[in-house]
Amino acid sequence: MPDGDGPWCNAHAQDELPPIPFTTAALRVFDLSLSQMLWSRRTVFMALVVGGPVFIAAIVRLVLLLGLPTSIQPLARRSSGR
């Protein structure tokens, strides 16, 4: 059984590393949690749900603004023969 002096022992690891300042540690935790929240499935889904119609509307406005030909035509009323 090792007596705690080998490289696998973590007993002396704290003596070798300087302590991390509180603000640095807090900023690292904040950065990690923020990145996890931003890339969660729910956030990506909400971005697609909210951003999709906005993106489509911007494309339609750009096409109409540039005067590009479109195949969209208004529906004609059917005459009933009366």
C-alpha positions as CSV (number, residue, x, y, z in Angstrom):
1,M,0.0,0.0,0.0
2,P,1.5,3.4,-0.9
3,D,2.2,5.7,2.0
4,G,1.1,9.0,0.3
5,D,4.4,10.0,-1.3
6,G,3.8,8.8,-4.8
7,P,2.7,10.8,-7.9
8,W,-0.8,9.3,-7.5
9,C,-1.3,10.9,-4.2
10,N,-3.0,14.4,-4.1
11,A,-1.8,15.2,-0.6
12,H,0.8,17.7,-1.6
13,A,-1.0,19.2,-4.6
14,Q,-2.4,22.1,-2.6
15,D,1.1,23.1,-1.4
16,E,2.4,23.4,-5.0
17,L,-0.5,25.4,-6.5
18,P,-1.2,29.0,-5.5
19,P,-4.8,29.7,-4.4
20,I,-7.1,31.1,-7.1
21,P,-8.5,34.6,-6.4
22,F,-12.2,34.7,-5.6
23,T,-13.1,37.0,-8.5
24,T,-11.2,34.8,-11.0
25,A,-12.9,31.7,-9.7
26,A,-16.3,33.4,-9.7
27,L,-15.9,34.6,-13.2
28,R,-14.9,31.1,-14.4
29,V,-18.0,29.6,-12.8
30,F,-20.2,32.3,-14.3
31,D,-18.6,31.8,-17.7
32,L,-19.2,28.1,-17.6
33,S,-22.8,28.3,-16.4
34,L,-23.6,31.0,-19.0
35,S,-22.1,29.0,-21.8
36,Q,-24.1,25.9,-20.7
37,M,-27.3,27.9,-20.6
38,L,-26.7,29.5,-24.0
39,W,-26.1,26.2,-25.7
40,S,-28.9,24.2,-24.1
41,R,-31.5,22.6,-26.3
42,R,-34.2,24.8,-25.0
43,T,-32.3,28.0,-25.8
44,V,-31.4,26.9,-29.3
45,F,-35.0,25.8,-30.0
46,M,-36.3,29.2,-28.8
47,A,-33.8,31.0,-30.9
48,L,-35.1,29.1,-34.0
49,V,-38.7,29.6,-33.1
50,V,-38.3,33.4,-32.6
51,G,-35.6,34.0,-35.2
52,G,-37.1,31.8,-38.0
53,P,-40.1,34.1,-38.8
54,V,-38.0,37.2,-38.5
55,F,-35.4,35.7,-41.0
56,I,-38.1,34.7,-43.4
57,A,-39.8,38.2,-43.2
58,A,-36.4,39.9,-43.8
59,I,-35.8,37.7,-46.9
60,V,-39.3,38.5,-48.3
61,R,-38.8,42.2,-47.7
62,L,-35.4,42.1,-49.4
63,V,-36.9,40.3,-52.4
64,L,-39.8,42.9,-52.7
65,L,-37.4,45.8,-52.2
66,L,-35.1,44.7,-54.9
67,G,-38.0,44.1,-57.3
68,L,-37.1,40.5,-58.1
69,P,-39.7,38.6,-59.9
70,T,-41.9,36.4,-57.7
71,S,-44.2,33.6,-58.5
72,I,-46.6,34.7,-55.8
73,Q,-49.9,36.0,-57.2
74,P,-53.1,37.0,-55.5
75,L,-55.8,34.4,-55.5
76,A,-58.5,35.2,-58.1
77,R,-62.1,34.9,-57.1
78,R,-63.9,32.1,-58.8
79,S,-67.0,33.3,-60.7
80,S,-70.0,31.2,-59.8
81,G,-71.6,31.9,-63.2
82,R,-74.3,34.1,-61.8
